[in-house]
Amino acid sequence: MTTQPKFAQIKQHIIAQIRSGAWQEDQRVPSENALSAQFRVSRMTARRALSELTDAGILTRSQGLGTFVARFKSQSSLLEIRNIADEVKERGGHYTCVVLSLESIAAIAPIAIALGVEVDSQVYRSVLVHHENEQPLQVEERFVNPQLAPDYLQQDFTGITPHEYLIQIAPLTEARHTVEAIMPGPDICQWLNMFHEEPCLQLIRRTWSQGGIVSFARLISPGSKYRLGGHLTFKK
C-alpha cells in the first residue's frame, strides 16, 4: 500500500477542517512552523502544502499576516431564484436547451468544499446552453451531490431544467450566490455564439435542501443579454 506524501496529508487535513466548518472563511490557519511540528516534516514540505492550496484558491496568503481560509463567495442571496425556462416564456419567447455534457467526475478540492463532500469522491456535472428564440442566452455548469440527486444523470434536460428537476426532488431551504463580471474564454464565446469577446455576468450559486448542499452552479450570460433586478422592502 502506497503511503501518501506528507505534503498531501497536510493538504487533506486543511481541506477536512474547512469542509467540516471547523475553520471558517477568513480564519487564519496554522503557520508553516506549526504544521511542520504537527506533522513532523520540514518547513519546505509545509510550505508546499500551503502554496498548492493557495494556488487552488482554497487559501489566501497575506505578507506579514499569515495564511487564511479563502472566501468562497457564498454571500446570502437577495434575489429570487427563477427557472430560466419560465423567464423566457413569460417574455413571450421560445425556450430550448442544448446539453453539452452530463457526466460523473472526481471532485477536485474547490468543488468538494463547495458541495461538502470528500475530495476525489464522485459528483455529477452538467453543462447546458439555454436558448431564447434559438439564440444562446446562458451557459450553465452545475455540480450536483449524488447523495441528494441519485438519478440526476438519467434526466432529459431538454425537457426540464436542472433547477426545476432539483427543486422537485430536494426542495430548496437556502441559496447563496454572488454575481461578478468576467471576460469569457474561447469555449464560452463559442457556446454563446459571441464573435468577439464582451464582458459576461457570472452568477455562482450554491443551494441547500434539508439533506445538505444539493448543487454548486456557474451561470454565465453575455452582459448585453442579461440583467439582474430585485425588490427590497424596508421596515420602518
C-alpha positions in Angstrom: 0.0 0.0 0.0 1.5 3.4 -1.1 1.9 5.9 1.8 0.5 9.3 1.0 3.2 12.0 0.8 3.4 14.3 3.9 2.5 17.4 2.0 -0.6 15.7 0.6 -1.6 14.6 4.2 -1.3 18.3 5.3 -3.5 19.4 2.4 -6.1 16.8 3.2 -6.1 17.8 6.9 -6.6 21.5 5.9 -9.4 20.7 3.5 -11.1 18.5 6.0 -11.1 21.3 8.6 -12.6 23.7 6.1 -15.2 21.3 4.8 -16.3 20.4 8.3 -16.8 24.0 9.2 -14.1 23.9 11.9 -12.2 26.6 10.0 -14.3 29.4 8.7 -13.7 31.8 5.8 -11.1 34.5 6.7 -9.8 32.3 9.6 -6.1 32.2 10.0 -4.6 28.7 9.5 -1.6 27.2 11.3 1.7 28.6 10.3 4.4 26.7 8.4 6.3 26.2 11.7 3.1 24.9 13.4 2.3 22.5 10.6 5.9 21.2 10.3 5.9 20.5 14.1 2.4 18.8 14.0 3.2 16.6 11.0 7.0 16.2 11.8 8.1 17.5 8.5 10.3 20.2 7.2 9.1 23.8 6.7 9.6 23.3 3.0 7.0 20.5 3.0 4.5 22.5 5.0 5.1 25.5 2.7 4.4 23.3 -0.4 1.1 22.2 1.0 0.1 25.8 1.8 1.3 27.1 -1.6 -0.7 24.4 -3.5 -3.9 25.2 -1.6 -3.3 28.9 -2.2 -2.8 28.3 -5.9 -6.1 26.3 -5.9 -7.9 29.3 -4.4 -8.7 27.5 -1.1 -6.3 29.6 1.0 -5.0 33.2 0.7 -1.7 34.4 1.9 -1.0 37.9 3.2 2.5 39.1 3.6 3.4 39.6 7.2 0.0 38.4 8.5 -0.1 34.7 7.6 -2.4 32.3 5.6 -6.1 32.4 5.8 -9.1 30.4 4.6 -10.3 32.0 1.3 -13.7 33.5 0.9 -15.8 31.2 -1.3 -18.1 34.0 -2.5 -21.1 32.5 -0.7 -23.0 35.7 0.1 -26.6 35.4 1.1 -29.0 35.8 -1.8 -31.2 38.8 -2.0 -32.6 37.8 -5.4 -35.4 35.5 -6.2 -34.3 32.2 -7.7 -36.2 31.8 -11.0 -36.3 29.0 -13.5 -34.8 30.4 -16.7 -37.3 28.5 -18.9 -40.1 30.3 -17.1 -38.4 33.7 -17.5 -38.1 33.1 -21.3 -41.8 32.0 -21.6 -43.0 35.0 -19.6 -41.3 37.3 -22.1 -43.2 35.5 -24.9 -40.1 33.8 -26.1 -39.5 30.2 -27.1 -37.2 28.3 -24.7 -34.9 25.5 -25.8 -31.8 23.9 -24.3 -28.7 22.1 -25.6 -26.9 19.6 -23.3 -23.2 19.7 -23.9 -22.1 17.4 -21.1 -23.7 15.1 -18.5 -21.2 13.0 -16.5 -19.8 11.7 -13.3 -16.4 13.2 -12.3 -14.0 13.1 -9.4 -14.4 16.2 -7.2 -11.3 18.4 -7.1 -10.8 20.3 -3.8 -12.8 23.5 -4.6 -15.8 21.6 -5.9 -15.6 19.1 -2.9 -15.6 22.0 -0.5 -18.5 23.7 -2.3 -20.6 20.6 -2.1 -19.5 19.4 1.3 -18.2 16.0 0.0 -14.8 14.2 0.1 -12.1 15.2 -2.3 -11.9 12.8 -5.3 -15.4 11.5 -4.5 -17.8 11.1 -7.5 -20.1 14.1 -8.2 -22.3 14.8 -11.1 -21.5 17.5 -13.6 -23.7 19.0 -16.3 -23.0 21.7 -18.9 -26.0 23.2 -20.7 -26.7 26.2 -23.0 -30.1 27.8 -22.5 -31.6 29.4 -25.7 -34.3 32.0 -26.2 -35.8 32.1 -29.7 -33.0 29.8 -31.0 -30.3 32.3 -29.7 -27.9 31.2 -26.9 -28.7 33.1 -23.7 -26.8 31.4 -20.8 -24.2 28.7 -20.2 -24.9 26.6 -17.1 -22.2 24.5 -15.5 -23.6 22.6 -12.5 -22.1 20.2 -10.0 -24.5 18.0 -8.0 -24.3 15.9 -4.9 -25.2 12.4 -5.9 -26.4 11.5 -2.5 -29.2 14.0 -2.8 -30.0 13.6 -6.5 -29.0 10.0 -7.4 -30.9 9.9 -10.7 -29.6 13.3 -12.0 -27.6 11.8 -14.9 -30.7 9.9 -16.2 -32.7 13.1 -16.8 -33.6 14.6 -20.1 -32.7 18.3 -19.5 -34.0 19.3 -22.9 -37.5 18.9 -21.4 -36.9 20.0 -17.8 -34.2 22.4 -16.5 -31.8 21.1 -13.8 -33.2 23.8 -11.4 -36.7 22.6 -12.0 -35.8 19.0 -11.5 -33.7 19.6 -8.3 -36.4 21.6 -6.6 -38.9 18.7 -7.2 -36.7 16.0 -5.6 -34.9 18.2 -3.0 -36.9 21.3 -2.1 -34.6 24.2 -1.5 -34.2 25.6 2.0 -31.3 28.0 1.3 -29.4 29.6 -1.5 -26.3 31.7 -1.6 -24.7 33.4 -4.6 -22.5 36.1 -5.9 -22.5 38.0 -9.2 -19.4 39.2 -10.9 -18.3 40.5 -14.3 -15.8 38.2 -16.2 -14.2 38.0 -19.6 -15.2 34.7 -21.2 -12.8 32.2 -22.6 -12.9 30.6 -26.1 -15.4 27.8 -25.1 -17.9 30.3 -23.6 -17.6 32.5 -26.6 -18.3 29.6 -28.9 -21.2 28.3 -26.8 -22.8 31.7 -26.6 -22.2 32.5 -30.2 -20.1 35.5 -29.4 -17.9 36.5 -32.3 -15.9 38.9 -30.2 -15.2 39.0 -26.5 -17.5 41.1 -24.4 -17.9 41.1 -20.6 -20.2 38.5 -19.2 -22.2 38.2 -16.0 -21.2 35.1 -14.0 -23.5 34.0 -11.2 -22.1 31.5 -8.8 -24.8 29.8 -6.7 -24.9 27.1 -4.0 -28.3 25.6 -3.0 -29.3 23.6 0.1 -32.1 21.3 1.0 -32.8 19.7 4.3 -30.4 16.9 3.4 -27.4 19.3 2.8 -25.8 21.1 -0.1 -27.6 20.0 -3.3 -25.6 21.8 -6.1 -23.0 24.3 -7.0 -23.5 26.1 -10.3 -21.9 28.7 -12.6 -24.4 30.6 -14.8 -22.7 32.7 -17.5 -24.6 35.2 -19.7 -23.4 37.9 -22.2 -23.6 41.3 -20.5 -25.7 42.6 -23.4 -28.4 40.0 -23.0 -28.9 39.6 -19.2 -29.6 41.8 -16.2 -30.4 41.2 -12.6 -33.1 43.0 -10.6 -34.6 42.8 -7.2 -37.2 44.4 -4.9 -36.4 45.1 -1.3 -38.9 46.3 1.3 -37.5 48.0 4.4 -39.4 48.2 7.7 -39.8 51.5 9.4 
